[in-house]
Amino acid sequence: MMIPWQDLDPDTLQNVIEYFVLREGTDYGSEEKTLDEKVQDVKLQLQQGKAMLVWSELHETLDIKIK
């Protein structure tokens, strides 16, 4: 089930994004980014509709999926 990112408390959203960024270990190319920069990138993707929050009832987890 999709969850609108706007429905989350800002601190909760921050924690979910940080967990996602740290877990993903995404390669950002030749230029390394800070945690804050990575978090801002994901927030922007959520705002632009390029990413979404997804709740899994089966696993009872909240995740971010990049479209």
C-alpha positions as a printed NumPy array, in Angstrom:
array([[ 0.   ,  0.   ,  0.   ],
       [ 1.341,  3.416, -0.943],
       [ 1.681,  5.959,  1.868],
       [ 1.787,  9.687,  1.018],
       [ 5.102, 11.037,  2.302],
       [ 3.284, 14.159,  3.497],
       [ 1.319, 12.032,  6.   ],
       [ 4.449, 11.131,  7.976],
       [ 5.747, 13.193, 10.854],
       [ 8.868, 15.042,  9.568],
       [11.128, 13.264, 12.086],
       [ 9.714,  9.874, 11.097],
       [10.19 , 10.652,  7.414],
       [13.773, 11.722,  8.1  ],
       [14.465,  8.446,  9.937],
       [12.888,  6.323,  7.18 ],
       [14.932,  8.083,  4.507],
       [18.176,  7.82 ,  6.493],
       [17.586,  4.104,  7.05 ],
       [16.904,  3.631,  3.329],
       [20.019,  5.557,  2.275],
       [22.289,  3.74 ,  4.718],
       [20.853,  0.341,  3.803],
       [20.992,  0.843,  0.041],
       [24.683,  1.644, -0.262],
       [23.882,  3.411, -3.514],
       [26.732,  4.371, -5.84 ],
       [26.658,  8.102, -6.538],
       [29.369,  8.071, -9.179],
       [32.81 ,  9.606, -8.946],
       [31.73 , 12.235, -6.43 ],
       [30.895, 10.953, -2.946],
       [27.906, 12.583, -1.22 ],
       [27.299, 13.173,  2.469],
       [24.423, 11.503,  4.3  ],
       [22.562, 14.827,  4.337],
       [22.967, 15.223,  0.569],
       [21.719, 11.678, -0.034],
       [18.718, 12.274,  2.245],
       [17.886, 15.504,  0.405],
       [18.108, 13.654, -2.931],
       [15.575, 11.049, -1.747],
       [13.275, 13.737, -0.303],
       [13.33 , 15.487, -3.666],
       [12.511, 12.228, -5.447],
       [ 9.54 , 11.737, -3.107],
       [ 8.336, 15.293, -3.721],
       [ 8.673, 14.891, -7.501],
       [ 6.853, 11.558, -7.503],
       [ 9.96 ,  9.666, -8.624],
       [ 9.939,  7.63 , -5.414],
       [ 7.185,  6.423, -3.109],
       [ 6.68 ,  5.082,  0.394],
       [ 5.295,  1.558,  0.422],
       [ 3.834, -0.248,  3.436],
       [ 4.017, -4.051,  3.378],
       [ 1.207, -5.549,  5.411],
       [ 2.81 , -8.987,  5.11 ],
       [ 6.149, -7.882,  6.574],
       [ 4.829, -4.88 ,  8.506],
       [ 7.564, -2.681,  7.078],
       [ 7.767,  0.725,  5.432],
       [10.11 ,  1.055,  2.477],
       [10.994,  3.523, -0.264],
       [10.698,  2.389, -3.868],
       [12.305,  4.36 , -6.671],
       [10.14 ,  4.42 , -9.783]])
